[in-house]
Structures are given as C-alpha cells and as structure tokens.
Amino acid sequence: MTDDSRCPCLSGETYGACCGRFHAGLAAGGPYPPTAAALMRSRYSASAVGDLSYLKATWHPRTRPADLAPDGVTWRRLDVLGTVAGGPFDTAGVVEFAAHYRFPAGAGRLHEVSRFVREGRRWF
C-alpha cells in the first residue's frame, strides 16, 4: 500500500495521512493514535495491509496472544458504530464496530465491542 492510496479504514483520508502514519510511527516513537477510535481504525488497517507487528504491538500485554499468523482473510470495510469515552484526555474507552471480510469459503462480518486503555501516551 502506498501513502497516497485510500486508507483501508475508509476515513476518507489517504493511507499516509491516516493510519499509515501510525503504522510508521510505532517504530519511530510516534505519532500514536490520539483516541481509542483512531487506534481501532489503525488496527483494522494493519489487518488489511498485513502489518502483524503493529497489531501485536498495540494489543494490551495482558490479553495479547504469543504469536499472530496471517489468516487468509481479506478485510473489505470497517464501520465504527459508536464510541464511549476514549478521547485524547481519557484513560479508557469503548469502540463498537463491524468489520466486513472475505475469505476462501465466503464472506462475513465481525461485530465487536472493544475496550481500550491508554497507558502513558499510547492506547492499547
């Protein structure tokens, strides 16, 4: 994916101006997503572009799996359905979303309500 491609999270921004800057910022020490919803979007985009290292690094250590492997899923669309807190001055937030995907056996939709925490300057 190039920086001038449309961002997979469907924010309307380019990848470089949206989630790509967070993916690149992880190794550079920032920028980091400023809100829980921005982290959710960047994690979805990381799944869409196959950036498993970003997914692992932004997963809270208490619940993070030991290893992540490609799963053959093609992520097609993200709908952020709602948020509770999770703003730039909060330490916790909730994001409800639906992520649409395709895989060899067909298509599906993942609907989830995810909890996020901010520790220091970073959301997990």
N, C-alpha and C positions, 0 to 999 in steps of 0.2 A: 504494500500500500504506500502511495506517495503522500507527501504532506498536502498536496493540492487536491487530493481525492476527497469525495464527500465522506464525512465521518460515519462509521458504521452505526453509531448510536442515534443517528438521524436527528441531531440537534439543529441541522441546517448549516453548520459551520464546516470548514474543511478539517480533515484529519489533523493536520499540523496545528491549526488554531484551537482545536478542541481536545480530544483525547490523546492524540499523538504527542502533545507537549507534556502530558503527564507520564506517558509511557517512557519518553526520553528523559524526563526529569527525575525519574526514580533513581537512575544510575548517577545523575549529576547532582543529586541533593536538592532537587526541586526544579520547577514548581510541583506542588502536590495538589490534588483536588481540594478545593476550599469547603465543600459541603458533602454531606452523605450522598445526595443525589448525583453530584458530579463524580464521586467515587464509583457509584453504581454504574453510571454511563461508561466510565473509563474501564471498569472491569468487564462489562459487556463487550466493549470494543476490543479489549485484549483477547477475549474469547474468539471474537470474529476474525481477528488477524493472526491468531495462534500464538500470542505472547504469553506463554505459560509462566514465565519467570515473573511477569508483572502480577498475574493472578496470585501466585504463591506469595509474593512479597506484600500484597495488600490484603491477604487473608489473615485474620487475627491469629496469633500463635496458639491460643487455647483451642481453636477449632480447625486449624489448618491441617490438611492431610499431609502425610510424609512425602508423598510424591504425586505429581499430576502427569497425566499422559494424554496425548491427543485422542479424541473420542470419535472422530469422523463426522461430527455434527457441523452443519453449515448454518450459522446464525443469520437470520434474514431481517428481523425487525425487533426493535425494543420500544415498548410503550411504558412510560413511567406513569402509573395510575394515581399515585398520591405520596405525600411525604408528611411526616410528623417530626418537627424539630429538625435536627441535622444541619443547622445553618452554620455560618462561619464562626459564631461565638458559642455554639453548643458543644457539649461533650458526648452527646448520644443522639441518635436519630433513627428513624424507621423509613424505609422506602418500599412501597408496593409497586411491583412491576410485572409485566408479561413479556416474555421473550419468545419469539417465534423462530422455529428452526426447521431444517430439513436434514434427513439422514437417509442412508440407503433403503430403509424399509418404509419411508414415508415422511410425513411432516407432523409437527406437534407444536405445542405451546406450553411453556413453563410459566406458571403463575406463582409468585412468591412474595412474601412479606419478609424483608430482611432487616435485621438490626445492625447498626453500625456504631462504633465508638471512636472518639478522637483521643489520641494519646500524643501529647506534645503538639506538633504541627500536622500530624498525619491521621487520616481516617482509616479505619480497618473494618 
